[in-house]
Amino acid sequence: MTVIATATPVRVTWRMGEGSTVTCAGPGTVFTFGVHDPNAGSPTCGFTYRRSSQGRQFTVSATVTYRVTWAGGGQSGTVGDLTATWSTLQQVDEAQSVVTG
């Protein structure tokens, strides 16, 4: 018998390391060099640091929640949501203000 399980990202929660938390629906937008402008904000979910990390590093983590479904043997179902978390250290060297109007 063959059983196929599919994990679909339904939300990602970012902890930005300086006290902010951002929750985004779905997996977000994949950044592609040459297609997306690195100076533009994310079209689906983004964050802007308002201050530098002052020579230290922020611990940034992402927790992705997956909805897992399965099908096989003439049956199908849903497994409870599963999560996976990753983290990295990031240094924010400069934060700039832009005055408009």
QUINORWO-V207156 format. One record per residue. SS is DSSP state (@ for helix, = for strand, . for the rest). PSI is psi in degrees with one decimal (999 if undefined). NEAR is the number of other ideal C-beta (glycine too) atoms within 8 Angstrom. Layout:
BEGIN
SS | PSI | NEAR
SS | PSI | NEAR
END
This chain:
BEGIN
. | 142.3 | 4
. | 131.3 | 4
= | 130.6 | 8
= | 126.9 | 7
= | 137.0 | 8
= | 124.9 | 7
= | 119.9 | 8
= | 123.1 | 8
= | 127.2 | 10
= | -18.6 | 9
= | 149.2 | 10
= | 132.4 | 14
= | 119.8 | 11
= | 131.3 | 12
= | 114.7 | 11
. | -5.0 | 12
. | -9.2 | 10
. | 16.4 | 8
. | -14.3 | 3
. | 147.8 | 7
= | 135.0 | 7
= | 127.6 | 10
= | 128.7 | 8
= | 141.7 | 11
= | 141.3 | 7
. | -166.5 | 9
. | -11.1 | 5
. | -173.0 | 9
. | 128.5 | 8
. | 128.5 | 4
. | 128.7 | 6
. | 117.8 | 6
. | 138.2 | 6
. | -15.3 | 3
. | -44.5 | 4
. | 145.9 | 8
. | 118.1 | 4
. | -15.2 | 6
. | -7.2 | 3
. | 154.3 | 5
. | 163.1 | 5
. | 138.3 | 7
. | -13.4 | 4
. | -32.2 | 9
. | 127.9 | 9
. | 176.2 | 7
. | 141.5 | 7
. | 123.9 | 5
. | 136.3 | 9
. | -7.6 | 4
. | 158.8 | 8
. | 168.9 | 8
. | 4.2 | 13
. | 50.5 | 5
. | -7.4 | 4
. | -172.2 | 6
. | 145.7 | 8
= | 139.2 | 12
= | 110.4 | 9
= | 129.4 | 12
= | 152.3 | 11
= | 127.0 | 11
= | 115.4 | 10
= | 130.2 | 11
= | 125.3 | 12
= | 138.7 | 12
= | 122.6 | 9
= | 124.2 | 13
= | 158.4 | 11
= | 156.5 | 12
= | 139.5 | 7
= | 152.8 | 10
. | 28.6 | 5
. | 8.5 | 3
= | 167.6 | 6
= | 165.1 | 6
= | -178.2 | 6
= | 131.0 | 7
= | 151.3 | 8
= | 155.3 | 5
= | 140.4 | 8
= | 149.3 | 9
= | 152.5 | 8
= | 138.7 | 7
= | 137.1 | 8
= | 153.0 | 6
= | 158.9 | 8
= | 160.2 | 7
= | 132.6 | 8
= | 135.7 | 9
. | 129.6 | 9
. | 107.7 | 10
. | -29.0 | 5
. | 139.2 | 5
. | 127.5 | 8
. | 150.3 | 4
. | 146.9 | 4
. | 121.5 | 4
. | 126.8 | 4
. | 145.4 | 3
. | 999 | 2
END
